[in-house]
Amino acid sequence: MIPVFRPCYDDEEFNAVKEVLKSGWIGLGPKTKEFEEKFAAYIGVKYAVAVNSATAALHLALKVLDIEGTEVITTPMTFVSTNHAILYNKAIPVFADIDTDTLNISTDAIKRLVSDKTRCILIVHYGGYPCDMDEIEAIAKKHNLFIVEDCAHACGAQYGEKKVGSIGDLGCFSFHAVKNLATGDGGMITTNNDKYYERLIKLRWLGITKDTWERDKYSKYSWYYDVTEVGYKCHMNDISAALGIVQLSKLDKLNKKREELTNLYNRLLKDIPEIQTPVLKSNRKSAYHNYVIKAERRDELNQYLAGEGISTSVHYFPNNHYVIYERYRGDTPTSDDIWKKILTLPLFPDLRIEDVYFIADKIKVFYGRK
């Protein structure tokens, strides 16, 4: 089977992990710190805080905003981590509809949903394609709202001259095995806010004021620390960070390969009337995390391609259709309709050009175009 996603590793990653294992320090340590510093510089922010998942990143990012009891405007077209993080913080998700073309959150829908209880807009750069950040920033400024960017799909993407994750109050990234920068699992929080950073460093390690590396790096291990609030056990480790450092050095090159494969898909599928290919707008650069088409007879196409050795998936079943979110359902007609048509085709840097031709040919056969 041709998979939907696959990480891209070589000897650099293997050697980086080997180095950490030989060092004797595999937990939260110097490699994690190095990864944080390099990632912050790449995104263009003052601070980056490494954690063990994007779910943890979202949880802690919303935690430092003290949103309990308030409303957070969000999108249904995402993995459930995005909206579970709102519930973790005892806040209320308010689902906004999406744009038909990009599948990102609709700015018109956001405007309609702002209320006296709204405290934050939680946006997702779907598929690696940046949201309309100028409009979202204008809405947030007008109503004095926070912006949290879910950049799980969008590592390396840009809106104008800014990397995503540097535009809102906080950015949250995923380094899961299927992501553009893959460490197996892991996440990062980015911010320019000193107070958020100081609190995040403690929150990721049980509220403890000094982590083990900070207490050990001056050779004389100090056992003393304080605990200032209830935190969580969700810091990154140096094995993941070592992978992350290597993957970060390759990110732009691998994203460029994703772009080339996307352009090839677009060219090969553009004349099939039953298919809509992803829309690209000016003033933004996608990370090309996934390749999502809108297809007539989607489920039949999914089954047909599976029979031909091609894996596909659906990203996503709208979150506000899950039982846990029934009470927050909201009015999202575009999302309600469009999810029934979307299909994710294979896209990863090592996907061969001949595989893209093969996939496109099978789609043409299915629709009687070949």
HUBEL-V678298 format. One record per residue. N is the residue number from 1. RES is the residue in three letters. PSI is psi as a letter, one per 20 degrees, with the letter a starting at -180 (none if undefined). OMEGA is omega in whole degrees, -180 to 180 (999 if undefined). D_CENTER is the distance of its C-alpha to the mean C-alpha in Angstrom with 1 decimal. Layout:
n	res	psi	omega	d_center
N	RES	PSI	OMEGA	D_CENTER
N	RES	PSI	OMEGA	D_CENTER
//
This chain:
n	res	psi	omega	d_center
1	MET	p	169	25.5
2	ILE	o	-177	23.0
3	PRO	r	176	19.6
4	VAL	g	-179	16.5
5	PHE	q	171	14.5
6	ARG	p	179	16.0
7	PRO	q	-178	15.3
8	CYS	o	-178	17.6
9	TYR	q	171	19.9
10	ASP	b	-175	23.4
11	ASP	h	179	26.0
12	GLU	g	179	24.2
13	GLU	g	-180	21.7
14	PHE	g	-179	24.6
15	ASN	h	179	26.8
16	ALA	g	177	24.3
17	VAL	g	178	24.0
18	LYS	g	179	27.7
19	GLU	g	179	28.3
20	VAL	g	-180	26.5
21	LEU	h	179	28.4
22	LYS	h	-177	31.7
23	SER	h	-177	31.1
24	GLY	i	178	31.4
25	TRP	o	-176	28.5
26	ILE	i	179	25.5
27	GLY	b	177	24.1
28	LEU	o	-173	22.6
29	GLY	b	-172	24.5
30	PRO	h	179	25.0
31	LYS	h	177	22.3
32	THR	g	178	19.6
33	LYS	g	179	21.2
34	GLU	g	179	21.4
35	PHE	g	179	17.7
36	GLU	g	-177	17.0
37	GLU	g	-180	19.6
38	LYS	h	180	18.5
39	PHE	g	178	14.8
40	ALA	g	179	16.1
41	ALA	g	-180	18.6
42	TYR	g	-178	16.2
43	ILE	h	-179	14.0
44	GLY	k	179	17.3
45	VAL	r	180	17.4
46	LYS	h	-170	19.9
47	TYR	q	170	18.0
48	ALA	p	-178	15.2
49	VAL	o	-176	15.3
50	ALA	p	180	14.2
51	VAL	a	-172	13.7
52	ASN	i	176	13.7
53	SER	r	173	10.4
54	ALA	h	176	7.2
55	THR	g	177	9.7
56	ALA	h	179	12.2
57	ALA	g	180	10.3
58	LEU	g	178	10.0
59	HIS	g	-176	13.6
60	LEU	h	179	15.1
61	ALA	g	177	13.7
62	LEU	h	179	15.3
63	LYS	g	-177	18.2
64	VAL	i	178	19.3
65	LEU	i	177	19.6
66	ASP	m	-174	22.1
67	ILE	j	-176	21.2
68	GLU	p	178	23.3
69	GLY	i	-179	25.3
70	THR	r	179	23.7
71	GLU	q	176	21.6
72	VAL	o	178	18.0
73	ILE	p	-172	17.3
74	THR	r	-179	14.2
75	THR	q	174	13.2
76	PRO	i	-174	14.3
77	MET	m	-175	12.2
78	THR	r	171	9.2
79	PHE	q	-172	9.1
80	VAL	i	178	11.7
81	SER	g	-178	10.0
82	THR	g	-173	9.2
83	ASN	h	171	12.8
84	HIS	h	-179	14.4
85	ALA	h	176	13.5
86	ILE	g	179	15.8
87	LEU	h	177	18.4
88	TYR	h	-177	18.3
89	ASN	j	176	19.4
90	LYS	k	175	22.1
91	ALA	r	-172	21.0
92	ILE	o	176	21.2
93	PRO	p	177	18.4
94	VAL	o	-172	19.7
95	PHE	p	175	18.2
96	ALA	q	178	18.4
97	ASP	r	-174	18.8
98	ILE	r	173	16.9
99	ASP	q	-179	18.2
100	THR	h	-173	19.9
101	ASP	g	-175	19.0
102	THR	i	-174	15.3
103	LEU	j	173	14.2
104	ASN	r	179	12.6
105	ILE	p	-178	14.2
106	SER	p	179	17.9
107	THR	h	176	19.4
108	ASP	h	178	22.7
109	ALA	h	178	21.5
110	ILE	g	-178	20.2
111	LYS	g	-178	23.6
112	ARG	h	-171	25.5
113	LEU	i	179	23.7
114	VAL	p	179	24.2
115	SER	a	178	26.8
116	ASP	i	-179	28.6
117	LYS	i	-177	26.4
118	THR	p	178	23.1
119	ARG	h	-172	21.5
120	CYS	q	168	17.9
121	ILE	p	180	15.6
122	LEU	o	-175	12.1
123	ILE	q	178	10.3
124	VAL	p	176	7.2
125	HIS	n	-170	7.1
126	TYR	p	177	7.8
127	GLY	j	-177	8.3
128	GLY	j	-175	7.6
129	TYR	o	-173	10.5
130	PRO	q	174	11.0
131	CYS	r	178	12.5
132	ASP	n	-169	16.2
133	MET	h	177	15.9
134	ASP	g	-180	19.7
135	GLU	g	-180	20.5
136	ILE	g	176	18.0
137	GLU	h	179	19.3
138	ALA	g	178	22.8
139	ILE	g	-179	22.4
140	ALA	g	-180	21.0
141	LYS	g	-179	23.9
142	LYS	h	-174	26.5
143	HIS	j	178	25.7
144	ASN	l	-178	24.8
145	LEU	q	172	21.3
146	PHE	q	171	18.3
147	ILE	p	171	15.0
148	VAL	p	179	11.7
149	GLU	p	169	8.7
150	ASP	o	-176	5.4
151	CYS	k	-175	3.7
152	ALA	h	180	0.7
153	HIS	i	-157	3.5
154	ALA	k	-179	5.6
155	CYS	o	-178	7.2
156	GLY	i	180	10.8
157	ALA	q	-180	10.7
158	GLN	q	169	13.6
159	TYR	o	-171	15.2
160	GLY	c	-180	18.9
161	GLU	j	-175	19.5
162	LYS	p	172	16.5
163	LYS	q	172	13.3
164	VAL	q	-173	10.3
165	GLY	i	177	10.0
166	SER	j	-172	13.8
167	ILE	g	179	14.7
168	GLY	a	177	14.3
169	ASP	h	177	15.9
170	LEU	q	175	12.9
171	GLY	q	-178	9.4
172	CYS	p	-176	6.9
173	PHE	q	176	5.1
174	SER	p	174	5.1
175	PHE	k	176	8.3
176	HIS	r	-174	9.2
177	ALA	h	-177	12.1
178	VAL	i	-173	10.6
179	LYS	r	-177	7.9
180	ASN	h	172	9.4
181	LEU	o	-168	10.3
182	ALA	p	175	11.5
183	THR	j	-175	13.6
184	GLY	g	169	14.1
185	ASP	r	-178	12.2
186	GLY	r	180	11.2
187	GLY	r	-179	9.0
188	MET	q	173	10.0
189	ILE	p	179	11.1
190	THR	q	179	12.6
191	THR	r	172	15.6
192	ASN	j	-175	19.1
193	ASN	o	-177	20.8
194	ASP	g	-176	23.3
195	LYS	g	178	23.8
196	TYR	g	-178	20.2
197	TYR	g	-178	19.9
198	GLU	h	-180	23.2
199	ARG	h	180	22.3
200	LEU	h	179	18.9
201	ILE	h	178	20.7
202	LYS	g	-177	23.1
203	LEU	h	-177	20.9
204	ARG	i	-177	18.9
205	TRP	l	169	22.4
206	LEU	j	-179	24.4
207	GLY	j	-178	25.5
208	ILE	p	-173	27.5
209	THR	h	178	28.5
210	LYS	p	178	28.6
211	ASP	r	-174	26.6
212	THR	h	179	28.7
213	TRP	g	178	28.0
214	GLU	h	-179	29.1
215	ARG	i	-174	32.2
216	ASP	h	-167	33.0
217	LYS	i	178	32.4
218	TYR	k	174	35.8
219	SER	h	178	37.5
220	LYS	o	-174	39.2
221	TYR	p	179	36.9
222	SER	p	-178	37.0
223	TRP	i	-170	36.6
224	TYR	p	170	36.5
225	TYR	r	176	33.5
226	ASP	r	176	33.1
227	VAL	o	-171	30.7
228	THR	i	176	30.0
229	GLU	r	178	27.9
230	VAL	o	178	26.4
231	GLY	a	-173	23.2
232	TYR	q	180	21.0
233	LYS	n	-173	21.0
234	CYS	k	177	17.4
235	HIS	r	175	17.8
236	MET	r	172	16.8
237	ASN	r	-174	19.7
238	ASP	h	175	21.2
239	ILE	g	177	20.9
240	SER	g	-178	17.1
241	ALA	h	178	17.4
242	ALA	g	174	20.0
243	LEU	g	-178	17.7
244	GLY	h	180	15.1
245	ILE	g	179	17.9
246	VAL	g	-180	19.0
247	GLN	h	179	15.7
248	LEU	h	-180	15.1
249	SER	h	-179	18.6
250	LYS	i	-167	17.8
251	LEU	g	-176	14.5
252	ASP	h	179	16.2
253	LYS	g	-179	18.7
254	LEU	h	176	16.4
255	ASN	h	177	14.3
256	LYS	h	177	17.9
257	LYS	g	176	18.8
258	ARG	g	179	16.0
259	GLU	g	180	17.3
260	GLU	g	178	20.8
261	LEU	h	177	20.2
262	THR	g	179	18.6
263	ASN	h	178	21.7
264	LEU	g	175	23.9
265	TYR	g	-177	22.5
266	ASN	g	-179	23.0
267	ARG	g	-176	26.6
268	LEU	h	-175	27.5
269	LEU	i	-169	26.4
270	LYS	h	-176	27.4
271	ASP	j	177	30.9
272	ILE	o	-174	30.0
273	PRO	h	-180	30.6
274	GLU	i	-176	28.9
275	ILE	p	168	25.6
276	GLN	p	180	23.3
277	THR	r	-177	21.0
278	PRO	q	180	17.9
279	VAL	p	177	19.0
280	LEU	p	180	18.6
281	LYS	r	179	19.7
282	SER	r	176	21.2
283	ASN	j	176	20.1
284	ARG	q	-178	16.5
285	LYS	p	-179	15.1
286	SER	q	170	12.3
287	ALA	i	176	10.3
288	TYR	l	-179	11.6
289	HIS	g	178	9.0
290	ASN	r	180	11.2
291	TYR	o	-173	14.6
292	VAL	p	175	15.4
293	ILE	r	169	19.1
294	LYS	p	-169	21.0
295	ALA	p	169	24.0
296	GLU	q	-178	27.3
297	ARG	l	-175	28.3
298	ARG	g	-175	24.7
299	ASP	h	176	25.7
300	GLU	g	178	28.7
301	LEU	g	178	26.8
302	ASN	g	-179	24.4
303	GLN	g	179	27.5
304	TYR	g	-179	29.3
305	LEU	h	177	26.7
306	ALA	g	179	26.4
307	GLY	i	178	30.2
308	GLU	j	177	29.9
309	GLY	k	-178	27.7
310	ILE	o	177	24.4
311	SER	q	173	21.4
312	THR	r	179	19.3
313	SER	r	178	17.0
314	VAL	p	178	16.0
315	HIS	n	15	12.5
316	TYR	r	162	13.4
317	PHE	p	-174	16.4
318	PRO	p	-176	16.2
319	ASN	h	-177	15.7
320	ASN	j	172	18.9
321	HIS	i	178	20.8
322	TYR	q	-179	20.4
323	VAL	g	-176	23.5
324	ILE	h	-177	21.8
325	TYR	j	-177	20.8
326	GLU	h	-177	24.2
327	ARG	i	-179	25.6
328	TYR	j	-166	22.8
329	ARG	g	179	22.8
330	GLY	a	-176	23.5
331	ASP	o	-177	24.4
332	THR	m	-174	21.8
333	PRO	h	-180	24.0
334	THR	g	177	21.8
335	SER	g	-179	19.0
336	ASP	h	-177	21.9
337	ASP	g	-167	23.3
338	ILE	h	-179	20.7
339	TRP	h	-180	18.8
340	LYS	i	-177	22.1
341	LYS	i	-171	22.0
342	ILE	q	180	18.5
343	LEU	p	180	18.3
344	THR	p	178	15.8
345	LEU	r	179	18.0
346	PRO	p	175	17.7
347	LEU	o	175	15.8
348	PHE	q	-171	15.5
349	PRO	h	-179	17.5
350	ASP	j	176	20.5
351	LEU	p	-176	21.0
352	ARG	q	178	24.5
353	ILE	h	179	25.8
354	GLU	h	176	28.4
355	ASP	h	178	25.9
356	VAL	g	176	24.4
357	TYR	g	179	28.0
358	PHE	g	-179	28.7
359	ILE	g	180	25.9
360	ALA	g	179	26.9
361	ASP	g	179	30.5
362	LYS	h	177	29.9
363	ILE	g	178	28.2
364	LYS	g	178	31.3
365	VAL	g	-179	33.6
366	PHE	g	-178	32.0
367	TYR	j	177	32.6
368	GLY	k	-179	36.0
369	ARG	j	-179	35.2
370	LYS	none	999	36.5
//
